[in-house]
């Protein structure tokens, strides 16, 4: 299955991330040394440089950088700086070491995985709706029958119209093992991205850093993956009284 998955992903691997990846951010609130390392224009290179520079500032005792990642870089303004969230950030670091996430942390994995991806970018990647949407579809096409990744809620209108979890359930029915448990899904996701990266990319850095593949999955979700779903899925509904 993985050989087929790699072959499918390779069809997208020549996409120019430096052109297509357009997640921009304001450097306001970052340490001066980090800002100095950021290129001024290209969003892709700006994010790559941020991964490398911000790692040195995590964990942050004041937690200012963790909140900056979620609120400023991630755009999740509702994530308030308070004692409860301070404790959740502490719990995240402990649970990354343990290899299992609590329900509280896994339920907000889109937010907390952002911290993890900056804390240790050679091991962890961002787990969000677009990346898991793409990965699940590619896994489905490669022949996976169980062990898909739970998809967090997302706001991209292009992919919310095509619920990949529903597609998977329609294909395989009521199998209770279709999706990984939230407590381990994030770690399985990161491990898979690392394994795939080592076999997909020719560049040495991309082979070792899973965030390049995560960025690719993020980029192709609303355009290439949705288009492929439209072309590949054929649903027939038997109307009442039909034979």
HULIN-V967191 format. One record per residue. N is the residue number from 0. RES is the residue in one small letter. PSI is psi as a letter, one per 40 degrees, with the letter a starting at -180 (* if undefined). OMEGA is omega in whole degrees, -180 to 180 (* if undefined). D_FIRST is the distance of its C-alpha to the first C-alpha in Angstrom with 1 decimal. Layout:
BEGIN
n & res & psi & omega & d_first
N & RES & PSI & OMEGA & D_FIRST
N & RES & PSI & OMEGA & D_FIRST
END
This chain:
BEGIN
n & res & psi & omega & d_first
0 & x & d & -177 & 0.0
1 & x & d & 177 & 3.8
2 & x & d & 178 & 5.5
3 & x & d & 178 & 5.2
4 & x & d & 179 & 6.2
5 & x & d & 178 & 8.7
6 & x & d & 180 & 10.0
7 & x & d & -179 & 10.7
8 & x & d & 180 & 12.4
9 & x & d & 178 & 14.3
10 & x & d & -179 & 15.9
11 & x & e & -169 & 17.7
12 & x & e & 179 & 18.3
13 & x & e & 176 & 21.6
14 & x & h & -177 & 23.1
15 & x & g & -180 & 26.3
16 & x & d & -180 & 26.0
17 & x & e & 177 & 29.7
18 & x & d & -172 & 30.6
19 & x & d & -177 & 28.3
20 & x & h & -171 & 28.2
21 & x & f & 179 & 31.5
22 & x & h & -178 & 31.7
23 & x & i & -179 & 35.3
24 & x & i & 174 & 37.5
25 & x & h & 180 & 41.0
26 & x & e & -179 & 41.7
27 & x & h & 180 & 44.6
28 & x & e & 178 & 44.5
29 & x & i & 173 & 42.6
30 & x & i & -178 & 44.4
31 & x & d & -179 & 46.3
32 & x & d & 178 & 44.5
33 & x & d & -180 & 41.1
34 & x & d & -179 & 42.6
35 & x & d & -179 & 44.0
36 & x & e & -174 & 40.5
37 & x & h & 174 & 39.2
38 & x & i & -170 & 39.4
39 & x & d & -168 & 41.5
40 & x & c & -170 & 39.6
41 & x & h & -177 & 35.9
42 & x & d & -179 & 33.9
43 & x & d & -179 & 30.7
44 & x & d & 177 & 32.7
45 & x & d & 179 & 34.8
46 & x & d & 177 & 31.8
47 & x & d & 179 & 30.5
48 & x & d & 179 & 34.0
49 & x & d & 178 & 34.3
50 & x & d & -175 & 31.2
51 & x & d & -174 & 32.9
52 & x & d & -174 & 36.4
53 & x & d & -180 & 36.1
54 & x & d & -178 & 34.2
55 & x & e & -176 & 37.5
56 & x & e & -179 & 39.1
57 & x & i & -8 & 36.8
58 & x & i & 179 & 37.5
59 & x & h & -177 & 40.7
60 & x & d & 180 & 43.5
61 & x & e & -178 & 44.9
62 & x & e & 178 & 41.4
63 & x & d & -178 & 42.6
64 & x & d & 178 & 39.5
65 & x & d & 178 & 37.1
66 & x & d & 177 & 39.0
67 & x & d & -179 & 39.1
68 & x & d & -177 & 35.3
69 & x & d & -172 & 34.8
70 & x & d & -175 & 38.0
71 & x & d & -179 & 38.7
72 & x & d & -177 & 35.4
73 & x & e & 178 & 33.3
74 & x & e & -178 & 36.0
75 & x & g & -172 & 36.1
76 & x & d & -176 & 39.9
77 & x & e & 180 & 40.2
78 & x & g & -172 & 38.9
79 & x & i & 174 & 42.4
80 & x & h & 179 & 43.6
81 & x & i & -175 & 44.9
82 & x & d & -179 & 45.0
83 & x & d & -179 & 42.2
84 & x & d & 172 & 39.8
85 & x & d & -179 & 41.1
86 & x & d & 178 & 40.1
87 & x & d & 177 & 36.7
88 & x & d & 175 & 36.0
89 & x & d & 180 & 37.3
90 & x & d & 179 & 35.0
91 & x & d & -179 & 32.0
92 & x & d & 179 & 32.7
93 & x & d & -176 & 33.2
94 & x & d & 173 & 30.0
95 & x & d & 178 & 27.9
96 & x & d & -176 & 29.4
97 & x & d & -180 & 28.7
98 & x & e & 177 & 25.0
99 & x & i & 180 & 25.7
100 & x & i & 175 & 27.1
101 & x & i & 178 & 30.0
102 & x & d & -179 & 30.0
103 & x & d & -179 & 32.5
104 & x & d & -178 & 30.4
105 & x & d & 180 & 27.0
106 & x & e & 178 & 28.8
107 & x & f & -172 & 29.8
108 & x & d & 177 & 26.7
109 & x & d & 179 & 26.8
110 & x & d & -173 & 30.2
111 & x & d & 178 & 29.8
112 & x & d & 175 & 26.6
113 & x & d & 177 & 28.7
114 & x & d & -178 & 31.0
115 & x & d & -176 & 28.3
116 & x & d & 176 & 26.9
117 & x & d & 180 & 30.4
118 & x & d & -179 & 31.2
119 & x & g & -172 & 28.4
120 & x & e & 177 & 26.5
121 & x & e & -179 & 24.7
122 & x & d & -174 & 23.1
123 & x & i & 177 & 23.1
124 & x & i & 179 & 22.3
125 & x & h & -180 & 23.6
126 & x & g & -178 & 21.9
127 & x & a & -174 & 23.4
128 & x & d & -176 & 23.0
129 & x & d & -179 & 22.0
130 & x & d & -179 & 19.3
131 & x & d & 174 & 17.6
132 & x & d & 179 & 18.2
133 & x & d & -176 & 16.3
134 & x & d & 179 & 13.4
135 & x & d & 179 & 13.1
136 & x & d & 179 & 13.4
137 & x & d & 176 & 10.7
138 & x & d & 178 & 8.3
139 & x & d & 179 & 9.9
140 & x & d & -180 & 9.5
141 & x & e & 175 & 5.8
142 & x & e & 177 & 6.2
143 & x & h & -179 & 6.8
144 & x & e & 178 & 10.1
145 & x & i & 179 & 11.9
146 & x & f & 176 & 12.6
147 & x & i & -175 & 13.2
148 & x & h & 174 & 15.9
149 & x & h & -176 & 19.5
150 & x & h & 177 & 21.0
151 & x & i & 176 & 24.5
152 & x & i & 180 & 27.3
153 & x & i & -177 & 27.7
154 & x & e & 180 & 30.5
155 & x & h & -174 & 28.9
156 & x & d & -178 & 30.2
157 & x & d & -177 & 27.7
158 & x & d & 178 & 24.8
159 & x & d & 177 & 26.9
160 & x & e & -175 & 27.5
161 & x & g & -175 & 23.9
162 & x & h & -176 & 22.9
163 & x & d & 178 & 19.1
164 & x & d & 177 & 19.6
165 & x & d & 178 & 21.6
166 & x & d & -180 & 19.1
167 & x & d & -179 & 16.5
168 & x & d & 177 & 19.3
169 & x & d & -180 & 20.5
170 & x & d & -172 & 17.2
171 & x & e & 175 & 16.7
172 & x & a & -171 & 20.4
173 & x & f & 178 & 21.9
174 & x & h & -177 & 19.3
175 & x & e & -178 & 20.7
176 & x & e & -178 & 17.6
177 & x & d & -176 & 15.8
178 & x & i & 178 & 16.8
179 & x & i & 176 & 17.2
180 & x & h & -179 & 20.9
181 & x & d & -178 & 22.7
182 & x & d & -177 & 24.1
183 & x & e & -173 & 20.8
184 & x & d & -177 & 18.7
185 & x & d & -179 & 20.3
186 & x & d & 176 & 19.6
187 & x & d & 178 & 15.9
188 & x & d & -179 & 15.8
189 & x & d & 179 & 17.8
190 & x & d & 179 & 15.9
191 & x & d & 179 & 12.6
192 & x & d & 178 & 14.7
193 & x & d & 180 & 16.3
194 & x & d & -180 & 13.3
195 & x & d & -180 & 12.0
196 & x & d & -178 & 15.7
197 & x & e & -177 & 16.2
198 & x & e & -176 & 13.9
199 & x & d & -172 & 14.7
200 & x & i & 173 & 18.4
201 & x & d & 180 & 21.1
202 & x & h & -175 & 23.8
203 & x & d & -179 & 24.4
204 & x & d & 180 & 25.2
205 & x & d & 177 & 22.2
206 & x & d & -173 & 20.0
207 & x & e & -176 & 21.8
208 & x & h & -174 & 22.4
209 & x & e & -176 & 19.8
210 & x & d & 176 & 22.2
211 & x & d & 178 & 21.7
212 & x & d & 177 & 18.2
213 & x & d & 177 & 19.6
214 & x & d & 178 & 22.4
215 & x & d & 179 & 20.2
216 & x & d & 178 & 18.4
217 & x & d & -175 & 21.9
218 & x & d & -172 & 23.3
219 & x & e & -174 & 21.0
220 & x & d & -173 & 21.0
221 & x & e & -177 & 24.4
222 & x & c & -174 & 24.3
223 & x & d & -177 & 21.2
224 & x & d & 178 & 18.9
225 & x & d & 179 & 21.8
226 & x & d & 179 & 22.5
227 & x & d & 177 & 19.0
228 & x & d & -180 & 19.2
229 & x & d & -178 & 22.6
230 & x & d & -170 & 21.6
231 & x & d & -174 & 18.6
232 & x & h & 176 & 20.0
233 & x & h & -177 & 22.7
234 & x & h & 176 & 24.5
235 & x & h & 179 & 27.2
236 & x & h & 178 & 29.8
237 & x & h & 179 & 32.1
238 & x & i & -178 & 35.6
239 & x & h & 179 & 38.3
240 & x & e & 179 & 39.9
241 & x & i & -180 & 37.4
242 & x & * & * & 36.5
END
